[in-house]
């Protein structure tokens, strides 16, 4: 009996042992759980030292008492091994007072069973861990997009032979440091410099024979596409856009039979489009715009039957369109962009055969003629014909379309009045008609364009004093500058508006008090009008304001001390008015580093032109820089800090606090009644390029501290009461424009070729001194001779009497 029981227990034990690998575990492996808890602990430690206002993904479900396969963002296999980690956006972007470095990932590399790892959108800094990724040999999907990695791609990634998706795109610096850290200049440079992926794509890319998708866009990679790319036969999507790749597109790119999406745009590729591409029988998307490609645009592109999205041409290219070529497309295009391709004559009629065309861009060519009827009749969503020589009026029928979302006809020769039914096109998000000859008033139907985000009608001949009510439209950008509008400044805009540019018109009257209701306004540009009233009474108290341009109006009054409340202000131009009083020291409490206001509002819900909208240059901001009117690119406004108070009636002394504005590019307080001395603190204006203090009553000397200004290109102190020696050293030695120092009471220095008194050697005075010194020496000699003679005579008499 005992023997039977023993035998039964033994058989049961053997059965359990043999089948233990077939029965799923009830929990994930302990070492994998500990690795995840270690990662969470590191993350928690970092954020516990941050301000409590910062929010981050707390991973509350991750705890030691539960099975990690039940945790959020974790997926396991049937055997309870962790196979997927979805850790995107666990580090909040754009808000970190101190960075989170890539070594926080180290615990995750102990989970060797991972097949999918998503650490995208985390703003991680530092190099991509090399040895760590070498451990994850089972990885199939690796997503590291939208971080701030630097350095090159680790070669260990090209040893992951099971990899099918690799995304390293958009690794340029993603955020900015808080104001507290921003004060530590060395630390700021440490974090901001060279935070992008760079280097070449190594030949080892050919080892990833199972790779289907490779995304390297928006980095700083260089070199050429390695020839070994031909070995990656499974490749379906290749995105190398927005880098610094060069050399010719390799012929081998046309030997990838599964290629469906190829994006090489915004690089420096040269040479022709390789003919081997016509063999890509599955190609749906081809983007090669904004390169340095040359040669005739091949007509065989339109014979690729699968092609749906074609983007060629663009800035910098040397491609030529063969206008004699007869195109009979075999493809059915959904998007076609052929900007800057030298297309002349009328808009090619073969395009009318593309019945499914959703977006058409033929900008920056030499197109002539009128807006074609066949284009009006299509159900197209986006039309970009800017920078051509098109004439005539816009057909009213175009605005009966319920699908038209984007219309850009800027810088042509269109004329006539805007159609009254323009507001019927209620799907439009962007309407850009600047630089034409449109006249008449704005149609009131425009208030019905309930999706309109961008409205640019600048540089036309439009007029009138009545405007559509845009309060119910989501307008973010409005530019009506350089027209002939008159009357009071319109203020019937949505509180969502970011940019309002009405300069170069004939508006008059006071600043509307309800401008303050536009609580999101970042740019208010009203230059060259006839705006009156006391500035302090209508000063726009909008904390988000970054650009305020009221140049050349008729404003009176003074600058209120409440200007210090505009902590976002970077460009302030009040020149050419009648403002009085002192320059308030509080003006220096503004100017800080902020985002670019012109790039925040590009509509992201317009799928057909999302990539195109990134390339649009909106109306430049016109400022006086280096004594001339210049336009600042709307995409680079975050690089500039300006303060222009010239041509007013300001008096008093220059506030020393202005020296704290160390990011200023331009400081102009010329043509006022300023007196006193130039503050020594101006030596702290480390980025200043133009300093204009001319036509005032400033006295004293030019501070030697200005010699530290390495960026200074123009220093104008003419027509003042300055004296003394012009400082020397660095950029000051190049300040040799005589007009910038004229009409002062006593300046001298090598810059104006006038020697200073202490540098002059007085030759006549030396001769007189020498004569005086010679006379003194001879006089002393005669006195010594007489004294010596009588002394000797007395001694001789004494000796005779003694003897």
C-alpha positions in Angstrom: 0.0 0.0 0.0 2.8 2.4 1.0 4.7 1.4 -2.1 1.6 2.2 -4.3 1.1 5.6 -2.6 4.8 6.4 -3.0 4.7 5.4 -6.6 1.6 7.6 -7.2 3.2 10.6 -5.6 6.4 10.1 -7.6 4.3 9.9 -10.8 2.4 13.1 -9.9 5.7 14.9 -9.2 7.1 13.9 -12.5 3.9 15.0 -14.3 4.0 18.4 -12.6 7.7 18.9 -13.5 7.2 17.8 -17.1 4.2 20.1 -17.6 5.4 23.1 -15.6 6.6 24.8 -18.9 3.2 24.3 -20.4 1.2 26.0 -17.6 1.3 29.8 -17.8 2.9 31.6 -14.9 0.6 33.5 -12.6 2.9 36.6 -12.5 5.5 38.3 -14.6 9.1 37.4 -13.9 10.4 39.0 -10.7 13.4 40.5 -12.3 11.3 42.2 -14.9 8.9 43.6 -12.3 11.9 44.9 -10.3 13.3 46.6 -13.5 10.1 48.5 -14.1 9.8 49.5 -10.4 13.4 50.7 -10.6 12.5 52.8 -13.6 9.5 54.3 -11.9 11.5 55.0 -8.8 14.1 56.9 -10.8 11.4 58.9 -12.5 9.6 59.7 -9.3 12.8 60.8 -7.6 13.4 63.3 -10.5 10.0 64.8 -10.3 9.8 64.9 -6.5 12.6 67.6 -6.8 10.5 69.6 -9.2 7.8 72.3 -8.6 4.5 70.7 -7.5 2.8 72.4 -10.5 4.5 70.0 -12.9 2.3 67.1 -14.0 3.7 63.8 -15.1 2.4 60.3 -15.7 2.6 58.8 -12.2 2.2 55.1 -13.2 0.0 54.5 -10.2 -0.8 51.0 -11.3 2.9 50.0 -11.0 3.3 48.6 -7.5 5.1 45.6 -5.9 1.8 43.9 -4.8 0.3 43.3 -8.2 1.2 41.4 -11.4 3.2 43.8 -13.7 1.3 42.3 -16.7 -1.8 44.1 -15.4 -0.1 47.4 -15.2 -0.9 50.3 -17.5 1.4 50.6 -20.5 2.6 47.0 -20.1 1.7 44.1 -22.3 2.9 40.5 -21.8 2.9 37.2 -23.7 0.9 34.2 -22.8 3.9 33.0 -20.7 3.8 36.3 -18.7 7.0 37.7 -20.1 6.9 41.4 -20.8 6.8 42.0 -24.6 5.6 45.6 -24.9 6.3 48.8 -23.1 4.3 51.9 -24.2 6.2 54.6 -22.3 5.5 57.5 -24.6 5.0 61.0 -23.0 5.8 59.9 -19.4 8.1 62.9 -19.1 6.3 66.1 -19.7 7.6 68.1 -22.6 8.3 71.8 -22.6 8.2 72.2 -18.9 11.2 70.7 -17.3 13.3 73.0 -15.1 16.1 70.4 -15.3 16.5 67.8 -18.0 15.9 64.1 -17.8 18.8 62.1 -19.3 18.7 59.0 -21.3 20.4 56.9 -18.5 17.0 56.7 -16.9 16.3 53.9 -19.4 19.0 51.6 -18.1 16.7 49.4 -15.9 14.5 48.6 -19.0 17.4 46.9 -20.7 17.1 44.0 -18.3 13.8 43.0 -19.9 15.3 41.0 -22.8 11.9 39.6 -23.9 10.8 43.1 -25.2 9.4 43.1 -28.7 8.0 46.6 -28.7 9.5 49.6 -26.9 7.9 53.1 -27.3 9.8 55.9 -25.4 8.7 58.6 -27.8 7.8 62.2 -26.8 9.8 62.3 -23.6 12.4 65.1 -24.3 15.2 62.8 -23.1 18.6 64.3 -23.3 22.0 62.6 -23.9 23.2 59.9 -26.2 21.2 56.8 -27.1 22.4 54.1 -24.7 24.6 51.7 -26.8 25.2 48.5 -24.8 21.7 48.7 -23.4 19.9 48.3 -26.7 22.3 45.6 -27.7 20.6 43.4 -25.0 17.1 43.7 -26.6 17.7 41.2 -29.4 14.0 40.4 -29.8 13.0 43.9 -30.6 10.6 44.3 -33.5 9.3 47.8 -33.0 11.5 50.7 -31.5 10.0 54.2 -31.3 12.2 57.0 -30.0 10.8 59.9 -31.9 10.5 63.4 -30.4 13.3 63.3 -27.8 16.4 65.3 -27.5 19.1 62.7 -28.1 22.4 63.7 -29.4 25.4 62.0 -31.1 25.2 59.3 -33.7 23.1 56.2 -34.1 24.6 53.3 -32.0 25.8 50.5 -34.2 24.1 48.1 -31.7 20.8 49.1 -33.2 21.8 47.6 -36.5 22.4 44.2 -34.8 18.8 43.9 -33.9 18.0 41.6 -36.9 14.3 41.2 -36.0 13.7 44.9 -36.1 10.8 45.9 -38.5 10.1 49.5 -37.3 12.8 52.0 -36.2 11.7 55.6 -35.5 14.4 58.2 -34.5 12.7 61.2 -36.1 12.3 64.7 -34.7 15.1 64.6 -32.1 15.9 68.2 -32.3 15.7 70.0 -28.9 12.0 69.8 -27.9 11.6 72.1 -24.9 13.1 75.1 -23.2 14.4 75.6 -19.7 12.6 77.4 -17.0 13.4 81.0 -16.1 15.2 79.8 -13.0 17.6 77.6 -14.9 17.7 80.2 -17.7 19.6 82.5 -15.4 22.5 80.0 -15.3 24.0 80.7 -18.7 26.6 78.0 -18.7 24.1 75.4 -17.7 21.7 76.6 -20.4 24.3 76.3 -23.1 25.2 72.8 -21.9 21.6 71.7 -22.4 20.7 73.6 -25.5 23.8 73.1 -27.7 23.9 70.1 -30.1 20.8 68.4 -28.9 20.1 66.5 -32.1 21.1 63.2 -33.7 23.9 63.6 -36.3 26.5 61.6 -38.2 26.1 59.2 -41.1 23.9 56.3 -41.6 26.4 53.4 -41.3 26.7 50.6 -43.9 25.4 48.2 -41.3 21.9 49.4 -42.1 22.0 46.6 -44.7 21.9 44.0 -41.8 18.3 44.9 -41.0 16.9 42.8 -43.8 13.4 42.6 -42.0 13.1 46.4 -41.6 9.9 47.7 -43.0 9.8 51.3 -41.7 12.7 53.7 -41.0 12.1 57.2 -39.8 15.1 59.6 -39.4 13.4 62.9 -40.3 14.1 66.2 -38.5 17.6 65.6 -37.3 21.0 66.6 -38.4 22.2 63.5 -40.2 24.7 64.0 -43.1 26.5 62.1 -45.7 24.9 60.0 -48.3 22.5 57.1 -48.4 24.6 54.0 -47.9 24.7 51.6 -50.9 23.8 48.7 -48.5 20.3 50.1 -48.4 19.6 47.8 -51.4 19.8 44.8 -49.0 16.7 46.0 -47.0 14.3 44.4 -49.5 11.4 44.5 -47.0 11.6 48.3 -46.7 8.2 50.0 -47.3 8.6 53.5 -45.7 11.8 55.5 -45.7 11.8 59.0 -44.2 15.1 61.0 -44.3 13.5 64.4 -44.5 14.7 67.6 -42.9 18.4 66.6 -42.4 21.7 67.5 -44.1 22.0 64.5 -46.4 24.0 65.2 -49.5 25.4 63.5 -52.6 23.3 61.8 -55.2 20.3 59.6 -54.6 21.7 56.1 -55.0 20.5 54.0 -57.9 19.9 51.2 -55.5 16.9 53.0 -54.0 15.0 51.9 -57.1 15.7 48.2 -56.3 13.5 48.1 -53.2 10.5 46.3 -54.5 8.2 47.0 -51.5 8.9 50.8 -51.3 5.6 52.6 -50.9 6.6 55.9 -49.1 9.9 57.7 -49.8 10.5 61.1 -48.2 13.9 62.7 -49.0 12.7 66.3 -48.8 14.6 69.2 -47.2 18.1 67.9 -47.6 21.0 68.7 -50.0 20.8 65.8 -52.4 22.3 66.6 -55.8 22.1 65.2 -59.3 19.1 63.8 -61.1 16.2 61.8 -59.9 17.5 58.3 -60.6 15.7 56.5 -63.4 15.7 53.3 -61.4 12.8 54.8 -59.3 10.4 54.0 -62.2 10.8 50.3 -61.1 9.1 51.1 -57.7 5.9 49.4 -58.7 4.3 50.0 -55.2 5.3 53.6 -54.7 2.5 55.7 -53.4 4.3 58.8 -52.0 7.4 60.5 -53.3 8.8 63.6 -51.6 12.0 65.0 -52.9 11.3 68.8 -52.7 13.7 71.3 -51.2 17.0 69.7 -52.3 19.6 70.6 -54.9 18.5 68.2 -57.5 19.2 69.0 -61.1 18.2 68.0 -64.6 14.9 67.6 -66.5 11.9 66.4 -64.4 11.3 62.9 -65.7 8.0 62.3 -67.3 8.1 58.6 -66.3 7.1 59.7 -62.8 3.5 60.0 -64.1 3.6 56.5 -65.4 4.0 54.9 -61.9 0.4 53.7 -61.6 0.4 53.5 -57.8 1.7 57.0 -57.3 -0.8 59.2 -55.3 1.4 61.9 -53.6 4.2 63.7 -55.6 6.2 66.5 -54.2 9.2 67.8 -56.3 10.9 71.1 -56.9 10.9 73.6 -54.0 13.6 76.0 -52.7 17.2 75.4 -53.9 16.5 72.8 -56.6 17.6 73.1 -60.2 15.1 70.9 -61.8 13.7 71.9 -65.2 10.2 71.3 -66.6 10.1 70.2 -70.2 7.2 72.3 -71.5 7.2 70.4 -74.8 6.7 67.0 -73.1 3.2 65.5 -73.6 2.0 64.1 -70.3 -0.6 61.4 -70.3 -0.6 60.3 -66.7 -1.2 56.7 -65.8 -1.3 57.5 -62.1 -4.2 59.0 -60.1 -2.7 61.7 -58.0 -4.2 62.9 -54.8 -1.5 65.6 -54.1 0.8 67.3 -56.6 3.4 69.9 -55.7 5.7 71.2 -58.3 6.9 74.5 -56.8 9.9 76.3 -58.3 10.1 74.0 -61.3 10.4 76.6 -64.1 6.9 75.9 -65.4 5.8 78.7 -67.8 2.7 79.5 -69.8 -0.7 78.6 -68.6 -1.4 76.0 -65.9 -0.8 72.7 -67.6 -4.1 71.2 -68.8 -3.1 67.6 -68.3 -3.6 68.2 -64.6 -7.3 68.5 -65.3 -7.3 64.7 -65.9 -6.5 64.1 -62.2 -10.1 63.8 -61.0 -9.1 62.8 -57.4 -6.7 65.7 -57.0 -7.0 67.0 -53.4 -4.1 69.4 -53.2 -2.2 71.4 -56.0 0.9 73.5 -55.5 2.4 75.2 -58.5 3.9 78.2 -56.6 7.0 80.1 -57.6 6.9 79.4 -61.3 6.3 81.6 -64.4 2.6 80.8 -64.9 0.5 83.2 -66.9 -3.1 83.6 -67.8 -6.2 83.5 -65.7 -7.6 81.1 -63.2 -8.6 78.1 -65.3 -12.3 77.0 -65.4 -11.5 73.3 -65.1 -9.8 74.0 -61.7 -12.8 75.9 -60.5 -15.0 72.9 -61.3 -12.9 70.4 -59.3 -13.6 69.4 -55.7 -10.1 70.3 -54.7 -9.3 71.1 -51.1 -6.0 73.1 -51.4 -4.7 75.4 -54.1 -1.4 77.1 -54.0 -0.5 79.3 -56.9 1.5 82.0 -55.2 4.5 83.8 -56.8 3.4 83.6 -60.4 2.1 86.1 -63.0 -1.5 85.1 -63.1 -4.1 87.8 -63.9 -7.8 88.4 -63.9 -10.2 88.0 -61.1 -11.1 85.1 -58.9 -14.1 83.2 -60.3 -17.0 83.4 -57.7 -17.9 79.8 -58.4 -14.7 78.8 -56.7 -16.2 79.7 -53.3 -19.3 77.6 -53.8 -17.2 74.5 -53.1 -17.8 72.9 -49.7 -14.4 71.2 -49.9 -12.0 74.1 -50.4 -9.9 74.4 -47.3 -6.7 76.2 -48.4 -6.3 79.0 -51.0 -3.0 80.8 -51.5 -2.8 83.1 -54.5 -0.3 85.6 -53.0 2.1 87.7 -55.2 0.4 87.5 -58.5 -1.4 90.2 -60.6 -5.0 89.2 -59.7 -7.4 92.2 -59.6 -11.0 93.2 -59.1 -13.1 93.0 -56.0 -13.3 89.9 -53.8 -16.4 87.9 -54.7 -19.4 88.7 -52.5 -20.0 85.0 -52.0 -16.5 84.4 -50.6 -18.0 83.5 -47.3 -19.9 80.6 -48.8 -16.7 78.5 -48.8 -17.2 77.7 -45.1 -14.5 75.0 -45.0 -11.6 77.4 -45.7 -9.0 77.4 -42.9 -6.4 79.6 -44.7 -7.0 82.4 -47.2 -3.8 84.0 -48.5 -4.2 86.7 -51.2 -1.5 89.2 -50.4 0.6 91.1 -53.0 -2.1 91.4 -55.7 -4.3 94.3 -56.9 -7.6 93.4 -55.3 -9.7 96.5 -54.5 -13.0 97.4 -52.9 -14.3 96.5 -49.5 -14.2 93.3 -47.6 -17.3 91.2 -48.3 -19.5 90.9 -45.1 -20.1 87.2 -45.9 -16.6 86.5 -44.7 -18.0 86.5 -41.1 -19.6 83.1 -42.1 -16.2 81.4 -42.6 -16.4 79.6 -39.3 -13.2 77.5 -39.8 -11.0 80.4 -40.9 -7.6 80.4 -39.1 -5.3 82.4 -41.3 -6.4 85.6 -43.3 -3.7 87.4 -45.2 -4.9 90.2 -47.5 -1.9 92.5 -47.1 -0.4 94.6 -49.9 -3.5 95.1 -52.0 -5.7 98.1 -52.8 -8.6 97.2 -50.5 -10.4 100.0 -48.7 -13.4 100.9 -46.6 -14.2 101.5 -43.0 -16.5 98.6 -42.3 -15.4 95.1 -41.6 -16.9 91.7 -41.2 -17.6 90.5 -37.6 -15.0 87.9 -37.0 -15.9 87.2 -33.4 -17.4 83.8 -34.2 -14.5 82.7 -36.5 -11.4 81.0 -35.0 -9.0 83.5 -36.6 -5.5 83.2 -35.3 -3.6 85.3 -37.8 -5.0 88.4 -39.5 -2.9 90.6 -41.8 -4.6 93.5 -43.6 -1.5 95.7 -43.8 -0.5 97.9 -46.7 -4.0 98.6 -48.0 -6.2 101.8 -47.8 -8.5 100.9 -45.0 -9.6 103.9 -42.9 -11.8 104.8 -39.9 -11.3 103.3 -36.5 -9.3 100.3 -35.8 -11.4 97.2 -36.1 -11.5 95.0 -33.0 -14.3 92.5 -33.8 -12.0 89.5 -33.5 -12.2 86.3 -31.6 -10.3 86.1 -28.3 -8.4 83.3 -29.8 -6.5 85.6 -32.2 -2.7 85.6 -31.9 -1.5 88.0 -34.6 -3.2 91.2 -35.7 -1.3 93.3 -38.3 -3.1 96.4 -39.6 0.0 98.6 -40.4 0.4 100.8 -43.5 -3.3 101.9 -43.7 -5.2 105.1 -42.9 -6.7 104.1 -39.6 -7.3 107.0 -37.2 -8.7 107.7 -33.7 -7.8 106.2 -30.4 -6.6 102.7 -29.7 -9.7 100.6 -28.9 -9.9 99.9 -25.2 -11.4 96.5 -25.9 -8.1 95.3 -27.4 -7.3 94.1 -23.9 -10.1 91.5 -24.4 -7.8 89.8 -27.0 -6.2 87.8 -24.2 -4.2 85.5 -26.4 -2.7 88.2 -28.7 1.0 87.8 -29.2 1.6 90.4 -32.0 -0.1 93.8 -32.5 1.3 95.6 -35.5 -0.4 99.1 -36.2 2.6 101.0 -37.7 2.2 103.8 -40.2 -1.4 104.9 -39.4 -2.8 108.1 -37.8 -3.6 106.7 -34.3 -4.1 109.4 -31.7 -4.8 109.7 -28.0 -2.8 109.3 -24.8 -0.7 106.2 -24.9 -1.0 105.5 -21.2 -4.8 105.6 -21.4 -5.1 102.9 -24.0 -2.0 100.9 -23.3 -2.9 97.3 -24.2 -2.5 95.2 -20.9 -2.1 91.8 -22.6 0.3 89.6 -20.7 0.9 87.3 -23.8 1.9 90.2 -26.0 5.3 89.6 -27.6 5.4 92.2 -30.4 4.0 95.7 -30.1 4.6 98.0 -33.1 3.0 101.4 -33.1 5.7 103.2 -35.2 4.8 106.4 -37.1 1.5 107.3 -35.5 0.4 110.4 -33.6 0.3 109.0 -30.1 0.9 111.4 -27.1 1.4 110.9 -23.4 4.0 108.7 -21.7 5.0 105.1 -21.3 3.2 103.8 -18.1 5.2 101.9 -15.5 2.7 99.1 -16.0 4.7 98.1 -19.1 6.6 95.8 -16.7 3.5 93.6 -16.7 4.2 92.6 -20.3 6.7 90.0 -19.3 6.5 88.3 -22.8 7.3 91.4 -24.8 10.4 91.1 -27.0 9.8 93.7 -29.7 8.6 97.2 -28.8 8.6 99.9 -31.5 7.0 103.3 -30.4 9.2 105.4 -32.7 7.8 108.4 -34.7 5.2 109.5 -32.2 4.8 112.4 -29.8 5.5 110.6 -26.5 7.0 112.6 -23.6 8.4 112.0 -20.1 11.2 109.8 -18.9 12.0 106.3 -20.2 10.7 104.2 -17.3 13.3 101.9 -15.7 10.5 99.3 -15.5 10.8 98.8 -19.3 13.7 96.6 -18.5 11.6 94.1 -16.6 10.4 92.6 -19.9 12.0 90.6 -22.7 12.4 86.9 -22.1 12.9 83.8 -24.2 9.6 82.5 -25.5 8.2 80.4 -28.4 7.8 81.7 -31.9 4.3 83.2 -32.1 4.0 82.6 -35.8 4.6 78.9 -35.7 2.2 78.0 -32.9 -1.1 78.5 -34.9 -0.5 76.6 -38.1 -3.7 74.6 -38.5 -3.1 71.0 -37.7 -6.5 69.8 -38.7 -5.8 70.3 -42.4 -4.5 66.9 -43.2 -4.0 67.5 -46.9 -1.5 70.3 -46.3 -0.1 69.7 -42.9 3.5 69.4 -44.2 3.1 72.3 -46.6 1.9 74.7 -43.9 5.2 74.2 -42.1 7.0 75.8 -45.1 4.8 78.9 -45.4 6.4 82.3 -44.7 3.8 84.6 -43.4 4.2 88.4 -43.8 7.5 89.6 -42.4 7.6 92.0 -39.5 9.0 95.3 -40.8 11.4 97.1 -38.4 14.1 99.7 -38.6 17.4 97.8 -38.3 20.8 99.2 -39.0 19.3 102.5 -40.3 17.1 100.9 -42.9 13.7 99.2 -43.1 14.1 95.4 -43.0 11.7 92.5 -42.7 12.2 89.9 -40.0 11.2 86.5 -41.1 8.0 85.3 -39.3 9.6 81.9 -38.7 12.6 83.4 -36.9 11.1 86.1 -34.8 12.1 84.2 -31.6 15.7 85.2 -32.5 15.1 89.0 -32.1 14.7 91.5 -29.3 14.1 95.1 -30.3 13.5 98.4 -28.4 12.9 101.5 -30.6 11.8 104.7 -28.9 13.3 107.1 -31.5 11.8 110.2 -32.9 9.7 111.2 -29.9 10.0 113.8 -27.1 11.4 111.7 -24.3 13.6 113.5 -21.8 15.5 112.7 -18.7 18.5 110.3 -18.3 18.9 106.9 -19.8 17.9 104.3 -17.2 20.8 102.2 -16.2 18.4 99.2 -16.0 18.3 99.1 -19.9 21.7 97.4 -19.5 19.9 94.4 -18.1 18.3 93.7 -21.5 21.2 91.5 -22.5 19.4 89.8 -25.4 18.6 93.1 -27.2 19.6 93.2 -30.9 18.6 96.8 -31.4 18.3 99.7 -29.0 17.3 103.0 -30.6 16.5 106.1 -28.5 17.7 108.7 -31.1 16.0 112.0 -31.9 14.7 112.7 -28.4 15.8 115.1 -25.6 17.7 112.6 -23.5 20.5 114.0 -21.4 23.0 112.7 -18.8 25.6 110.0 -19.4 25.7 106.8 -21.3 25.2 104.1 -18.6 28.3 101.9 -18.0 25.7 99.0 -17.8 25.4 99.1 -21.6 28.5 97.0 -21.6 26.2 94.1 -20.6 24.2 94.2 -23.8 26.1 91.2 -25.1 23.9 90.6 -28.2 23.5 94.2 -29.3 24.1 94.8 -33.0 22.8 98.3 -33.4 22.9 101.0 -30.7 21.6 104.4 -31.8 21.8 107.3 -29.2 22.1 110.1 -31.8 20.4 113.5 -31.8 20.0 113.9 -28.0 21.8 116.0 -25.4 23.9 113.2 -23.9 27.2 114.3 -22.3 30.3 112.8 -20.7 32.4 110.1 -22.3 31.6 106.9 -24.0 32.0 104.1 -21.4 35.0 101.8 -21.9 32.6 98.9 -21.1 31.2 99.1 -24.6 34.4 97.6 -25.8 33.0 94.2 -24.6 30.2 94.3 -27.2 31.4 91.7 -29.6 28.3 91.7 -31.8 28.1 95.5 -32.2 28.0 96.6 -35.9 26.6 100.1 -35.6 27.2 102.7 -32.9 25.6 106.1 -33.6 26.3 108.8 -31.0 26.2 111.8 -33.4 24.7 115.1 -32.5 25.2 115.0 -28.7 27.6 116.6 -26.2 30.0 113.8 -25.7 33.7 114.3 -24.9 36.7 112.3 -24.3 38.4 109.3 -26.0 36.3 106.8 -28.0 37.0 103.3 -26.4 39.2 100.9 -28.2 39.2 97.1 -28.4 37.2 94.4 -30.2 34.3 95.8 -32.3 35.0 99.3 -31.1 38.1 99.4 -33.4 35.8 98.9 -36.4 33.5 101.9 -35.5 35.0 104.2 -38.1 31.9 105.7 -39.7 32.6 109.4 -39.2 28.9 110.4 -39.5 28.1 108.3 -36.4 30.4 110.6 -34.2 29.9 114.0 -35.7 28.6 117.1 -33.9 29.9 116.3 -30.5 31.8 118.8 -28.4 35.0 117.0 -27.8 35.3 113.3 -29.0 38.6 112.0 -30.1 40.1 108.7 -31.0 41.6 106.7 -33.8 38.1 105.9 -35.2 37.6 109.5 -36.2 41.3 110.2 -36.8 41.5 112.9 -34.1 44.2 112.5 -31.6 43.3 113.0 -28.0 45.2 115.7 -26.0 47.0 113.2 -23.7 48.2 111.3 -26.8 49.9 114.4 -28.3 53.6 114.9 -27.7 54.1 118.7 -27.3 57.5 119.2 -29.2 57.7 123.1 -28.7 57.1 122.7 -25.0 60.0 120.2 -24.8 62.4 122.8 -26.3 61.4 125.4 -23.8 61.9 122.9 -21.0 65.3 122.0 -22.3 66.3 125.7 -22.5 65.0 126.3 -19.0 66.8 123.2 -17.7 70.0 124.4 -19.5 69.7 127.9 -17.9 69.2 126.3 -14.5 72.3 124.2 -15.0 74.6 127.1 -16.1 73.2 129.3 -13.3 74.0 126.7 -10.8 77.5 126.4 -12.2 78.3 130.2 -11.8 76.9 130.2 -8.3 79.1 127.2 -7.4 82.1 128.9 -8.9 81.6 132.2 -7.0 80.9 130.3 -3.7 83.9 128.1 -4.2 86.3 131.1 -5.0 85.3 133.1 -1.9 85.5 129.9 0.3 89.0 129.2 -0.9 90.1 132.9 -0.4 88.8 132.9 3.3 90.6 129.6 4.0 93.9 130.9 2.7 93.6 134.1 4.9 92.9 131.9 8.0 95.9 129.8 7.3 98.2 132.8 6.9 97.1 134.4 10.2 97.4 131.1 12.0 101.0 130.6 10.8 
